[in-house]
């Protein structure tokens, strides 16, 4: 990936260009020390004069009103100037309002995400919050030096600003505590905060750019450049950012590593802004030029296919196995593409194209209402398009709109693709207002499956959902802000009860494409769980059914990119791709299990002689209630007591009783009780609750079915006597007065129940 740079032969401004900004329609406005505001035609490169500032007034910063927030408002921008004012100006150049804001120059201006507020930073060291109409709301902070840059937080509830070498995050709430840290060894010239990935970039006079999380933890630091970093800007989709310095323009990944470096003859690049679709940038230069740069050579790989954007309207496809190539041409500029599951999905500013990897000549094509696509998420049976107009739109690979899921307060322009998980039947989204909440949707109807979101105790940062298996066993893996990895069955009737922790210090996760294997980078190790669902069946099998290897060879902060077949691809912190092999036997084993070929599965495990494989088979056979295979697998991993218990279960003649015992073995007493009641084994259901000391439930069942009330009372009395306790439960006190306990009668009733059970 790189920038394709476009620079005019002659500068349109007479002196340096201090600020630039894109409109909703992707027109560019620029203003410089010649005090002229120009409007640029992105296609021809021509510029027309819009207006000119008053004598002695010079621009410092420009911000266009957030697109799509209010009808007509996107045609308005705010301009900060050296006379201490900021000006609200229409796209035709008419000054709507000029407001006295600071003593000295207004150095930086920024709209909040929804355009409800405006923040200004001045040479006088003050940070001020204004209404959209220009009314002063508050002076947020006062520091002893000029504030060179300012940015809103993703929720517009906090403001980030610079103070010399320090970065400060100040909440708008008066009682909230601010965060402050030393970020650079020189004065910080520019900062930006992504509303999508919640990361911060900064550049300073120490000639470095750095990436931070919202808590001030350093994620990446560049090597020193030759000149100070003058400008930096996040792409709206949060996947890329651009860095500007003297005769320097860099395109960087969100992790910090550099995609490309250009050395245009521009002087210092004082201002960088991205277009809404994240495909091009414009920069204001010290020599009067305005530089344009489009993102090209974006490359995606899936199995044996490599897809590259070689021009803004052209994609090159290569099959590296067969040597076949295709060139796909489009009418409009390519905005977004994604490759996977046998399909290539491409969106332009007007249409969406869906190709199959077996046929590149006749794509499914449909029109889009939004000119900008924020993200494309692929799954096995369909794909999701996220944009700021339609919100979320789920399509089949034939181009048919399936549904448009939504929830109250959804801000699609702030959705992080890492916080969206899609499978063939389920869509899960982290609430952009409260990152602890999960919204779960059925993909066939777009209906939310729960009345209320599923809440986790911490903010959720990363989602991944398996694509295989039964719908009611759909597994969601997620990582929270403490870097803990959890597994959740999102379509379970009581989803939170299935929440299980798999591990800690996890930074990246990925499900296998055809099985239920899960890969993760965990505390300096590369970990693969052959069957993570073992945590629901027998938690003691979970550590036995995983393999780990040292991740030192992948460098610092690697990320898992794909997990296909027998290989897992990871991206190192320097941007290079590395691959690591994963045993093929778990895939073969799960394929055997899915086809109920238990004998073949046992033979495979005996051939491989791998403890992790045996543990996985033990979990899978237990879940399927195949007692013979389960007994063999547990025997292979030396779990003698479990083998003995399974042997006892096998001796139970009644199928319902046997299945209930297996559910109990899997630590699922509610399911076991349901099986017994459905099978008419009332006594066993009552005895199950007695053995689990669920006395009230046991009595409730006995009363409901009008049997064995005296049995429950007898065992309760024995329990109380053994522990020297007095009865305090009113229900038991009442029935003890009404019903006498006779152990001989009770034993006879139990014997009759067991005899009747054998006859069923």
Phi, psi and omega per residue, in radians:
X1 nan 2.474 3.138
X2 -2.767 3.021 3.026
X3 -1.596 2.419 2.916
X4 -1.776 1.847 -2.946
X5 -1.539 2.398 3.068
X6 -2.200 2.194 -3.105
X7 -2.421 2.215 -3.116
X8 -1.111 2.777 3.121
X9 -1.197 -0.665 -3.138
X10 -2.183 2.434 3.113
X11 -1.179 2.502 3.115
X12 -1.494 -0.402 3.066
X13 -1.709 2.618 -3.114
X14 -1.347 -0.538 -3.129
X15 -2.318 -2.911 -3.023
X16 -1.052 2.588 3.101
X17 -1.745 2.031 -3.028
X18 -1.621 -0.361 -3.101
X19 -2.708 2.590 3.092
X20 -2.419 2.840 3.116
X21 -2.871 2.479 3.135
X22 -1.665 2.467 3.051
X23 -1.526 3.071 3.106
X24 -1.059 -0.572 -3.102
X25 -1.630 0.268 3.101
X26 1.145 0.494 2.883
X27 -1.489 2.624 -3.124
X28 -1.960 2.371 3.018
X29 -1.988 2.501 3.115
X30 -2.412 2.700 3.109
X31 -2.616 2.476 -3.086
X32 -2.417 -2.926 -3.096
X33 -1.258 -0.107 2.971
X34 -1.421 -0.017 3.036
X35 1.212 0.216 -3.131
X36 -1.723 2.306 3.040
X37 -1.714 2.127 -3.103
X38 -1.951 2.569 3.021
X39 -1.942 2.242 -3.024
X40 -1.843 2.474 2.966
X41 -1.622 1.964 -3.043
X42 -1.108 -0.476 -3.096
X43 -1.403 -0.813 -3.072
X44 -1.605 -0.366 -3.098
X45 1.430 0.106 3.124
X46 -1.402 2.684 -3.140
X47 -2.265 2.425 3.114
X48 -2.116 2.502 -3.135
X49 -1.311 2.276 3.109
X50 -1.669 -0.869 3.109
X51 -2.895 3.086 3.130
X52 -2.349 2.423 -3.138
X53 -1.312 2.842 -3.126
X54 -1.146 2.774 3.134
X55 -1.033 2.342 3.090
X56 1.411 0.029 3.120
X57 -1.912 2.165 -3.077
X58 -2.119 2.463 -3.098
X59 -1.343 2.645 3.090
X60 -2.144 -0.649 -3.088
X61 -2.736 2.688 -3.102
X62 -2.398 2.447 3.072
X63 -2.532 2.162 3.096
X64 -1.450 2.550 3.103
X65 -1.024 2.377 -3.086
X66 -0.932 2.309 -3.041
X67 -1.165 2.449 3.013
X68 1.336 0.102 -3.073
X69 -1.454 -0.562 3.137
X70 -2.672 2.428 -3.068
X71 -1.000 2.194 3.106
X72 1.437 -0.314 -3.059
X73 -1.260 -0.450 -3.113
X74 -1.204 -0.100 3.095
X75 -1.631 0.343 -3.082
X76 -2.158 2.456 3.027
X77 -2.376 2.764 3.109
X78 -1.889 2.433 -3.113
X79 -2.211 2.141 3.049
X80 -1.564 2.505 -3.081
X81 -2.332 2.948 -3.050
X82 -1.311 -0.205 -3.128
X83 -1.518 0.190 3.106
X84 1.491 0.147 -3.123
X85 -1.929 2.767 2.833
X86 -2.140 2.598 -2.994
X87 -2.158 2.317 3.010
X88 -1.626 2.042 -2.985
X89 -2.206 2.389 3.078
X90 -1.398 2.916 -3.099
X91 -1.206 -0.267 3.078
X92 -1.483 -0.092 3.111
X93 1.715 0.083 -3.139
X94 -1.432 2.268 3.124
X95 -1.383 1.901 -3.136
X96 -1.319 -0.684 -3.099
X97 -2.854 2.531 3.038
X98 -2.192 2.261 -3.035
X99 -2.156 2.286 2.998
X100 -1.238 2.097 -3.004
X101 -2.090 -0.719 -3.008
X102 -2.463 2.776 2.965
X103 -1.516 2.044 -2.945
X104 1.591 -2.959 -3.021
X105 -1.265 2.575 2.882
X106 -1.465 1.937 -3.006
X107 -1.527 -0.631 -3.068
X108 -2.475 2.493 3.076
X109 -2.375 2.455 3.110
X110 -2.596 2.367 2.979
X111 -1.414 2.601 2.984
X112 -1.238 2.962 -3.027
X113 -1.006 -0.704 -3.125
X114 -1.649 -0.009 3.115
X115 1.364 0.221 -3.137
X116 -1.385 -0.415 -3.054
X117 -2.393 2.815 3.112
X118 -2.326 2.366 3.068
X119 -1.988 2.436 3.085
X120 -2.207 2.567 3.077
X121 -2.208 2.399 -3.003
X122 -2.179 2.980 3.081
X123 -1.158 -0.365 3.124
X124 -1.428 0.049 3.093
X125 1.421 0.181 -3.119
X126 -1.727 2.529 3.013
X127 -1.981 2.130 -3.072
X128 -2.166 2.516 3.109
X129 -1.893 2.305 -3.090
X130 -2.195 2.701 3.009
X131 -1.332 2.975 3.133
X132 -1.056 -0.559 -3.109
X133 -1.486 -0.052 3.086
X134 1.728 0.277 3.079
X135 -1.534 2.322 -3.135
X136 -1.215 2.186 3.091
X137 -1.676 -0.781 -3.127
X138 -2.898 2.749 2.925
X139 -1.716 1.877 -2.980
X140 -1.266 -0.671 -3.076
X141 -2.719 2.777 3.070
X142 -2.420 2.075 3.125
X143 -2.103 2.973 -2.998
X144 -1.582 0.155 -3.136
X145 -2.530 2.828 3.140
X146 -1.023 2.508 3.095
X147 -1.757 1.993 -3.009
X148 -1.530 -0.342 -3.089
X149 -2.687 2.645 -3.103
X150 -2.593 2.646 3.124
X151 -2.677 2.579 3.066
X152 -1.473 2.590 2.982
X153 -1.283 2.854 -3.099
X154 -1.021 -0.506 -3.136
X155 -1.666 0.045 -3.109
X156 1.019 0.381 3.115
X157 -1.853 0.022 3.103
X158 -2.623 2.711 -3.086
X159 -2.186 2.351 3.064
X160 -1.786 2.356 3.082
X161 -2.548 2.880 -3.105
X162 -1.840 2.656 3.047
X163 -2.533 1.607 -3.068
X164 1.150 -2.037 -3.141
X165 -1.604 -0.017 -3.036
X166 -1.741 2.587 2.929
X167 -1.969 2.342 -3.099
X168 -2.219 2.282 3.023
X169 -1.900 2.021 -3.054
X170 -1.984 2.009 3.053
X171 -1.199 2.654 3.096
X172 -1.274 -0.497 3.117
X173 -1.163 2.231 -3.038
X174 -1.071 -0.576 -3.055
X175 -1.529 -0.158 -3.082
X176 -1.328 2.609 -3.091
X177 -1.520 2.389 3.119
X178 -1.484 2.782 3.083
X179 -1.966 2.351 -3.094
X180 -2.496 2.398 3.078
X181 -2.677 2.717 3.065
X182 -1.394 2.081 -3.012
X183 -1.800 -0.566 -3.070
X184 -2.421 2.877 3.079
X185 -1.552 -0.159 3.061
X186 -2.214 3.095 3.131
X187 -1.062 2.360 3.125
X188 -1.428 2.163 -3.076
X189 -1.626 -0.548 -3.043
X190 -2.690 2.472 3.020
X191 -2.364 2.756 3.024
X192 -2.647 2.573 -3.060
X193 -2.227 2.091 -3.099
X194 -1.358 2.268 3.086
X195 -1.310 -0.270 -3.068
X196 -1.629 -0.940 -3.072
X197 -1.742 -0.020 3.060
X198 1.085 0.476 3.087
X199 -1.871 2.736 -3.065
X200 -2.056 2.411 2.977
X201 -2.055 2.589 3.134
X202 -2.507 2.636 3.083
X203 -2.444 2.517 -3.040
X204 -2.546 -3.035 -3.122
X205 -1.303 -0.142 3.029
X206 -1.384 0.078 3.028
X207 1.256 0.356 3.113
X208 -2.080 2.648 2.883
X209 -2.005 2.594 -3.055
X210 -2.395 2.670 3.089
X211 -2.030 2.320 -3.094
X212 -2.239 2.722 2.912
X213 -1.563 3.109 -3.022
X214 -1.296 -0.045 3.089
X215 -1.806 0.099 3.124
X216 1.492 0.242 3.119
X217 -1.522 2.294 -3.090
X218 -1.277 2.199 3.103
X219 -1.787 -0.530 -3.122
X220 -2.787 2.490 3.037
X221 -2.362 2.246 -3.116
X222 -1.373 2.895 2.945
X223 -1.271 2.704 3.135
X224 -1.072 2.369 3.025
X225 -1.473 -3.125 3.102
X226 -1.393 -0.406 -3.062
X227 -2.379 2.821 3.111
X228 -1.020 2.584 3.054
X229 -1.416 2.053 -3.054
X230 -1.706 -0.432 -3.071
X231 -2.650 2.619 3.053
X232 -2.677 2.607 -3.080
X233 -2.749 2.336 3.050
X234 -1.372 2.473 2.925
X235 -1.201 2.545 -3.120
X236 -0.979 -0.496 -3.141
X237 -1.443 -0.063 3.065
X238 1.296 0.142 -3.106
X239 -1.643 -0.405 -3.065
X240 -2.377 2.823 2.913
X241 -2.545 2.784 -3.105
X242 -2.054 2.543 -3.133
X243 -2.169 2.360 3.121
X244 -2.160 2.410 3.067
X245 -2.577 -2.913 -3.124
X246 -1.164 2.046 -3.122
X247 0.904 0.595 -3.065
X248 -2.444 2.283 3.030
X249 -2.379 2.111 -3.126
X250 -2.011 2.487 2.969
X251 -1.913 2.156 -3.030
X252 -2.200 2.610 3.008
X253 -1.312 2.782 -3.123
X254 -1.077 -0.378 3.095
X255 -1.337 -0.276 3.078
X256 2.054 -0.484 -3.097
X257 -1.234 2.729 -2.956
X258 -1.647 2.223 3.029
X259 -1.354 -0.790 -3.065
X260 -2.682 2.726 3.098
X261 -2.287 2.157 3.080
X262 -2.022 2.566 -3.135
X263 -2.117 1.185 3.139
X264 -1.305 2.722 3.120
X265 -1.503 1.406 -3.013
X266 -2.163 -0.183 -2.888
X267 1.277 -2.819 3.115
X268 -1.219 2.442 3.062
X269 -1.673 1.859 -2.987
X270 -1.501 -0.383 -3.084
X271 -2.577 2.321 3.087
X272 -2.215 2.319 3.073
X273 -2.382 2.485 3.116
X274 -1.681 2.613 2.979
X275 -1.267 2.852 -3.054
X276 -1.070 -0.540 -3.085
X277 -1.555 0.084 3.077
X278 1.102 0.439 -3.130
X279 -1.831 -0.240 -3.136
X280 -2.650 2.721 3.097
X281 -2.186 2.800 2.997
X282 -2.322 2.555 -3.113
X283 -2.369 2.470 3.047
X284 -1.559 2.227 -2.953
X285 -1.939 2.761 -3.081
X286 -1.243 -0.370 -3.117
X287 -1.700 0.214 3.108
X288 1.656 -0.150 3.096
X289 -1.353 2.720 2.863
X290 -2.013 2.083 -3.077
X291 -1.648 2.390 3.045
X292 -1.990 2.459 3.126
X293 -2.546 2.190 3.099
X294 -1.812 2.552 3.137
X295 -1.427 2.095 3.096
X296 -2.284 3.062 3.129
X297 1.064 0.473 2.971
X298 -1.204 2.160 -3.044
X299 -2.079 2.304 3.050
X300 -2.110 2.526 3.128
X301 -2.216 2.461 3.031
X302 -2.644 2.028 -3.074
X303 0.923 -2.060 -3.080
X304 -1.718 0.248 -3.110
X305 -1.929 2.410 3.072
X306 -2.197 2.183 -3.080
X307 -2.107 2.260 -3.064
X308 -2.335 2.342 2.986
X309 -1.443 1.890 -3.096
X310 -1.660 -0.424 3.019
X311 -2.453 2.956 -3.080
X312 -1.154 -0.291 3.119
X313 -2.179 0.375 -3.029
X314 -2.508 2.353 3.110
X315 -2.161 2.380 3.125
X316 -1.897 2.251 -3.111
X317 -2.022 2.346 3.126
X318 -2.336 2.308 2.995
X319 -1.708 1.831 -2.988
X320 -1.263 -0.298 3.121
X321 -1.427 -0.848 -3.090
X322 -1.602 -0.218 -3.126
X323 1.351 0.201 -3.131
X324 -1.420 2.528 3.120
X325 -2.316 2.648 3.080
X326 -2.449 2.546 3.028
X327 -2.048 2.117 -3.101
X328 -1.834 2.093 -3.137
X329 -1.860 2.535 -3.080
X330 -2.238 2.718 -3.127
X331 -1.284 -0.631 -3.086
X332 -2.078 3.012 -3.126
X333 -1.148 2.353 3.088
X334 -1.236 2.179 -3.121
X335 -1.695 -0.794 -3.058
X336 -2.655 2.591 3.026
X337 -2.582 2.759 3.073
X338 -2.630 2.548 -3.048
X339 -2.235 2.295 3.104
X340 2.897 2.842 3.084
X341 0.944 0.597 3.081
X342 1.366 0.238 -3.104
X343 -2.427 2.625 2.974
X344 -2.034 2.122 3.120
X345 -1.932 2.171 -3.102
X346 -2.181 2.310 3.022
X347 -2.032 2.413 2.997
X348 -1.913 -2.954 -3.135
X349 -1.262 -0.199 -3.107
X350 -2.274 -0.424 -2.995
X351 -2.425 2.889 3.036
X352 -2.122 2.341 3.140
X353 -2.036 2.279 3.129
X354 -2.094 1.957 3.130
X355 -1.826 2.605 2.940
X356 -1.769 2.590 -3.091
X357 -1.223 -0.186 3.085
X358 -1.654 -0.151 -3.115
X359 -2.642 1.866 -3.103
X360 -1.716 0.059 -3.019
X361 -1.725 -0.474 -3.062
X362 -2.218 1.410 3.128
X363 -1.340 2.762 2.929
X364 -1.401 2.286 -3.053
X365 -2.216 2.345 3.015
X366 -2.542 2.742 -3.069
X367 -1.430 2.644 3.090
X368 -2.000 2.477 3.086
X369 -1.402 -0.539 -3.126
X370 -1.607 2.473 3.109
X371 -1.481 -0.210 -3.107
X372 -2.207 2.254 3.055
X373 -1.821 2.153 -3.138
X374 -1.374 -0.668 -3.110
X375 -2.840 2.692 3.005
X376 -2.175 2.152 3.138
X377 -1.995 2.161 -3.092
X378 -1.753 2.602 3.029
X379 -2.441 -3.089 -3.025
X380 -1.157 -0.629 -3.013
X381 -2.026 -0.016 -3.120
X382 -3.078 -3.064 -3.108
X383 -2.515 2.744 -3.094
X384 -2.016 2.292 3.037
X385 -1.908 2.252 3.121
X386 -1.960 2.129 3.065
X387 -2.477 2.998 -3.042
X388 -1.506 -0.114 -3.133
X389 -1.776 -1.016 -3.130
X390 -1.405 -0.344 -3.056
X391 1.437 -2.004 3.132
X392 -1.906 2.259 3.117
X393 -2.325 2.140 -3.116
X394 -1.814 2.204 -3.083
X395 -2.138 2.675 2.939
X396 -1.440 2.915 3.136
X397 -1.303 -0.048 2.993
X398 -1.568 -0.011 3.119
X399 1.564 0.219 -3.123
X400 -1.587 2.282 3.083
X401 -1.240 2.121 -3.123
X402 -1.574 -0.873 -3.129
X403 -2.897 2.960 3.096
X404 -2.263 1.471 -3.103
X405 -1.123 2.551 3.090
X406 -2.777 2.766 3.032
X407 -2.435 2.829 -3.087
X408 -1.072 2.237 3.100
X409 1.504 0.148 -3.128
X410 -1.070 2.242 3.024
X411 -2.035 1.619 -3.049
X412 -1.132 -0.483 -3.134
X413 -1.262 -0.226 3.140
X414 -1.882 0.117 -3.130
X415 -1.310 2.293 3.054
X416 -1.594 2.217 -3.089
X417 -1.078 -0.413 3.085
X418 -1.247 -0.246 3.139
X419 -1.895 0.426 3.048
X420 -2.238 2.259 3.121
X421 -2.238 2.314 -3.058
X422 -2.289 2.353 2.963
X423 -2.226 -3.062 -3.103
X424 -1.157 -0.374 -3.077
X425 -2.199 -0.147 -3.009
X426 -2.439 2.471 3.025
X427 -2.172 2.276 3.123
X428 -2.166 2.307 -3.114
X429 -2.293 2.363 3.003
X430 -1.387 2.246 3.135
X431 -1.040 2.184 -3.085
X432 -1.258 -0.298 3.100
X433 -1.567 -0.573 3.132
X434 -2.359 1.749 -3.033
X435 -1.221 0.053 3.046
X436 -1.543 -0.230 -2.999
X437 -1.739 2.414 3.086
X438 -2.000 2.242 3.030
X439 -1.782 2.208 -3.082
X440 -1.995 2.173 -3.083
X441 -2.094 2.589 2.952
X442 -1.511 2.195 -3.015
X443 -1.291 -0.346 -3.125
X444 -1.338 -0.507 -3.092
X445 -2.047 -0.311 -3.054
X446 1.337 0.138 -3.104
X447 -1.489 2.427 3.086
X448 -1.280 2.308 -2.996
X449 -1.353 -0.343 -3.134
X450 -2.147 2.582 3.126
X451 -1.131 -0.601 3.125
X452 -2.177 2.676 3.088
X453 -1.079 2.749 3.024
X454 -1.480 2.154 -3.065
X455 -1.818 2.344 3.004
X456 -1.806 2.803 -3.070
X457 -1.286 -0.389 -3.121
X458 -2.195 2.906 3.087
X459 -1.171 2.418 -3.103
X460 -1.703 2.271 -3.052
X461 -1.915 -0.381 -3.006
X462 -2.622 2.352 3.140
X463 -2.146 2.614 2.967
X464 -2.705 2.374 -3.088
X465 -2.213 2.395 3.140
X466 -1.228 2.721 -3.055
X467 -1.916 0.030 -2.984
X468 -2.205 2.794 3.105
X469 1.683 -3.110 -3.100
X470 -1.217 2.616 -3.108
X471 -1.063 -0.726 -3.086
X472 -1.289 -0.052 3.081
X473 -2.012 0.472 -3.109
X474 -1.173 2.177 -3.038
X475 -1.844 2.280 3.057
X476 -1.946 2.177 3.010
X477 -1.798 2.348 3.108
X478 -2.512 2.703 3.126
X479 -2.027 2.334 3.112
X480 -1.739 -3.106 -3.023
X481 -1.206 -0.256 3.036
X482 -1.510 0.093 -3.127
X483 1.157 0.453 3.051
X484 -1.597 2.425 -3.126
X485 -1.772 2.257 -3.126
X486 -2.182 2.716 3.049
X487 -2.108 2.413 -3.047
X488 -2.501 2.312 3.032
X489 -1.570 1.698 -2.918
X490 -1.235 -0.353 -3.125
X491 -1.762 0.162 3.058
X492 -1.236 2.554 -3.108
X493 -1.058 -0.493 3.045
X494 -2.238 1.349 -2.955
X495 -1.026 -0.725 -3.079
X496 -1.096 -0.468 3.126
X497 -1.211 -0.298 3.131
X498 -1.652 0.053 -3.104
X499 -1.189 2.114 -3.133
X500 -2.308 2.443 3.106
X501 -1.554 2.265 3.123
X502 -1.693 -0.519 -3.101
X503 3.078 3.090 -3.137
X504 -2.167 3.030 3.134
X505 0.981 0.753 -3.108
X506 -1.737 2.331 -3.105
X507 -2.021 -0.349 -3.109
X508 -2.702 2.478 -3.133
X509 -2.414 2.719 3.090
X510 -2.820 2.304 3.044
X511 -1.447 2.628 3.034
X512 -1.192 2.660 -3.025
X513 -1.302 -0.486 -3.063
X514 -2.139 -0.100 -3.127
X515 -2.301 -3.059 3.128
X516 -1.719 0.495 3.017
X517 -1.334 2.551 -3.134
X518 -2.261 2.217 3.108
X519 -1.876 2.550 -3.134
X520 -2.643 2.663 2.957
X521 -1.761 2.026 -2.929
X522 -2.352 1.922 3.015
X523 0.885 0.901 3.097
X524 1.339 0.200 3.123
X525 -2.233 2.615 3.000
X526 -1.689 2.032 -3.016
X527 -2.046 2.382 3.047
X528 -2.210 2.096 2.988
X529 -1.548 2.033 -3.138
X530 -1.133 -0.605 3.139
X531 -2.635 1.436 -3.072
X532 -1.109 -0.372 3.125
X533 -1.156 -0.127 3.047
X534 -1.010 -0.417 3.140
X535 -1.107 -0.432 3.105
X536 -1.485 -0.340 -3.004
X537 -1.764 -0.953 3.104
X538 -2.636 1.743 -3.032
X539 -1.038 -0.421 3.128
X540 -1.219 -0.301 3.107
X541 -1.426 -0.357 -3.030
X542 -1.012 -0.921 3.134
X543 -1.145 -0.403 3.131
X544 -1.408 -0.368 -3.060
X545 -1.734 0.373 3.097
X546 -2.180 2.721 3.061
X547 -2.170 2.550 -3.112
X548 -2.277 2.600 3.003
X549 -2.505 2.712 -3.120
X550 -1.147 2.327 -3.121
X551 -1.698 0.200 -3.132
X552 -1.051 -0.546 -3.135
X553 -1.182 -0.286 -3.126
X554 -1.586 -0.007 3.121
X555 1.428 -2.946 -3.099
X556 -1.498 2.380 3.078
X557 0.918 0.902 3.054
X558 -1.280 2.849 3.111
X559 -2.312 2.417 3.101
X560 -1.331 2.246 -3.098
X561 -1.744 -0.759 -3.123
X562 -2.684 2.750 3.125
X563 -2.448 1.493 -3.053
X564 -2.106 2.381 3.083
X565 1.030 -2.167 -3.085
X566 -1.898 0.331 -3.129
X567 -2.335 2.539 3.053
X568 -2.107 2.158 -3.137
X569 -1.695 2.355 -3.132
X570 -2.226 2.587 3.070
X571 -1.860 2.185 3.142
X572 -1.362 2.964 -3.082
X573 -1.179 -0.313 3.081
X574 -1.590 0.066 3.085
X575 1.667 -0.182 -3.116
X576 -1.350 2.593 3.129
X577 -1.667 2.344 3.046
X578 -2.243 2.692 -3.110
X579 -2.167 2.495 3.063
X580 -2.250 2.471 -3.081
X581 -1.439 2.546 3.058
X582 -2.154 2.457 -3.105
X583 -0.934 2.368 3.117
X584 -1.368 -0.235 -3.013
X585 -1.183 -0.649 3.084
X586 -1.043 -0.626 3.102
X587 -1.136 -0.783 3.120
X588 -1.096 -0.741 -3.132
X589 -1.065 -0.812 -3.119
X590 -1.178 -0.533 3.055
X591 -1.166 -0.711 3.073
X592 -1.072 -0.787 -3.100
X593 -1.118 -0.719 -3.136
X594 -1.101 -0.418 3.120
X595 -1.765 0.164 -3.134
X596 1.023 0.567 3.081
X597 -1.628 1.267 -3.024
X598 -1.212 -0.629 3.123
X599 -1.123 -0.714 3.100
X600 -1.137 -0.644 3.134
X601 -1.131 -0.732 3.116
X602 -1.141 -0.750 3.126
X603 -1.066 -0.695 3.120
X604 -1.083 -0.796 -3.122
X605 -1.132 -0.648 3.102
X606 -1.176 -0.579 3.119
X607 -1.256 -0.751 -3.056
X608 -1.361 -0.634 -3.138
X609 1.025 0.886 -3.136
X610 -2.037 2.163 -3.117
X611 -1.048 -0.690 -3.131
X612 -1.104 -0.617 3.133
X613 -1.236 -0.729 3.091
X614 -1.099 -0.734 3.129
X615 -1.093 -0.690 3.107
X616 -1.128 -0.729 3.127
X617 -1.146 -0.661 3.103
X618 -1.044 -0.765 -3.138
X619 -1.173 -0.777 -3.086
X620 -1.190 -0.701 3.140
X621 -1.236 -0.615 3.079
X622 -1.144 -0.730 3.104
X623 -1.085 -0.640 -3.140
X624 -1.474 -0.047 3.136
X625 1.060 0.602 2.999
X626 -1.604 1.670 -2.958
X627 -1.193 -0.631 -3.106
X628 -1.117 -0.837 3.122
X629 -1.151 -0.692 3.126
X630 -1.069 -0.733 3.136
X631 -1.100 -0.741 3.133
X632 -1.125 -0.771 -3.083
X633 -1.166 -0.776 3.118
X634 -1.129 -0.613 3.095
X635 -1.103 -0.663 -3.112
X636 -1.176 -0.446 3.136
X637 -1.834 0.320 2.988
X638 1.092 0.710 3.062
X639 -1.782 1.309 -2.981
X640 -1.097 -0.731 -3.087
X641 -1.154 -0.567 3.128
X642 -1.311 -0.607 3.068
X643 -1.088 -0.734 3.129
X644 -1.131 -0.720 3.133
X645 -1.121 -0.741 3.127
X646 -1.122 -0.648 3.101
X647 -1.067 -0.698 3.098
X648 -1.145 -0.665 3.117
X649 -1.117 -0.694 -3.123
X650 -1.071 -0.453 -3.126
X651 -1.363 -0.227 3.105
X652 -1.260 2.171 -3.047
X653 -1.384 -0.541 -3.076
X654 -1.394 2.242 -3.079
X655 -1.104 -0.765 -3.122
X656 -1.095 -0.744 3.128
X657 -1.133 -0.681 3.135
X658 -1.153 -0.774 3.120
X659 -1.139 -0.626 3.115
X660 -1.159 -0.690 3.104
X661 -1.132 -0.623 3.095
X662 -1.189 -0.663 3.077
X663 -1.132 -0.669 3.096
X664 -1.165 -0.650 3.072
X665 -1.072 -0.579 3.120
X666 -1.485 0.182 3.115
X667 1.092 0.748 3.110
X668 -2.206 1.239 -3.061
X669 -1.129 -0.573 3.132
X670 -1.133 -0.764 3.099
X671 -1.124 -0.693 3.131
X672 -1.087 -0.757 3.120
X673 -1.090 -0.736 3.132
X674 -1.076 -0.708 3.115
X675 -1.107 -0.751 -3.132
X676 -1.137 -0.757 -3.141
X677 -1.156 -0.697 3.123
X678 -1.151 -0.567 3.127
X679 -1.484 0.051 3.110
X680 1.357 0.253 -3.129
X681 -1.647 1.294 -3.033
X682 -1.155 -0.762 -3.103
X683 -1.065 -0.756 3.138
X684 -1.082 -0.681 3.121
X685 -1.112 -0.724 3.112
X686 -1.152 -0.795 -3.111
X687 -1.133 -0.595 3.076
X688 -0.998 -0.821 -3.132
X689 -1.226 -0.571 3.062
X690 -1.111 -0.792 -3.124
X691 -1.135 -0.459 3.115
X692 -1.624 0.098 -3.137
X693 1.078 0.489 3.039
X694 -1.637 1.280 -2.983
X695 -1.120 -0.738 -3.099
X696 -1.143 -0.676 3.116
X697 -1.180 -0.696 3.114
X698 -1.076 -0.782 3.131
X699 -1.164 -0.666 3.116
X700 -1.052 -0.773 3.114
X701 -1.150 -0.715 -3.132
X702 -1.105 -0.750 3.133
X703 -1.177 -0.752 -3.107
X704 -1.079 -0.736 -3.086
X705 -1.690 0.045 3.052
X706 0.964 0.828 3.116
X707 -2.705 2.542 3.039
X708 1.062 0.489 3.023
X709 -1.130 -0.715 3.131
X710 -1.153 -0.545 3.099
X711 -1.098 -0.779 3.128
X712 -1.112 -0.770 -3.128
X713 -1.108 -0.666 -3.118
X714 -1.136 -0.849 3.134
X715 -1.153 -0.595 3.088
X716 -1.125 -0.767 3.135
X717 -1.119 -0.733 3.109
X718 -1.076 -0.730 3.124
X719 -1.061 -0.805 -3.115
X720 -1.137 -0.669 3.132
X721 -1.191 -0.707 -3.131
X722 -1.061 -0.588 -3.092
X723 -1.800 0.111 3.088
X724 1.090 0.723 -3.085
X725 -1.916 2.723 3.054
X726 -1.758 2.452 3.139
X727 -1.198 2.270 3.135
X728 -2.147 -0.198 -3.108
X729 -1.367 2.129 -3.067
X730 -1.067 -0.639 -3.127
X731 -1.113 -0.795 3.137
X732 -1.189 -0.655 3.103
X733 -1.076 -0.750 -3.113
X734 -1.113 -0.865 -3.084
X735 -1.266 -0.449 3.078
X736 -1.151 -0.554 3.095
X737 -1.286 -0.547 -3.050
X738 -1.540 -0.510 -3.024
X739 -2.135 2.265 3.090
X740 -1.528 2.618 -3.097
X741 -1.838 2.143 3.094
X742 -2.249 1.919 -3.043
X743 -1.116 -0.574 3.130
X744 -1.117 -0.800 3.097
X745 -1.084 -0.722 -3.118
X746 -1.118 -0.766 -3.134
X747 -1.114 -0.669 3.097
X748 -1.120 -0.723 3.121
X749 -1.116 -0.698 3.140
X750 -1.139 -0.729 3.126
X751 -1.088 -0.696 3.108
X752 -1.134 -0.716 3.124
X753 -1.057 -0.794 -3.127
X754 -1.166 -0.626 3.103
X755 -1.163 -0.755 3.103
X756 -1.119 -0.619 -3.136
X757 -1.122 -0.681 3.137
X758 -1.175 -0.467 -3.125
X759 -1.413 -0.224 -3.116
X760 -1.387 nan nan
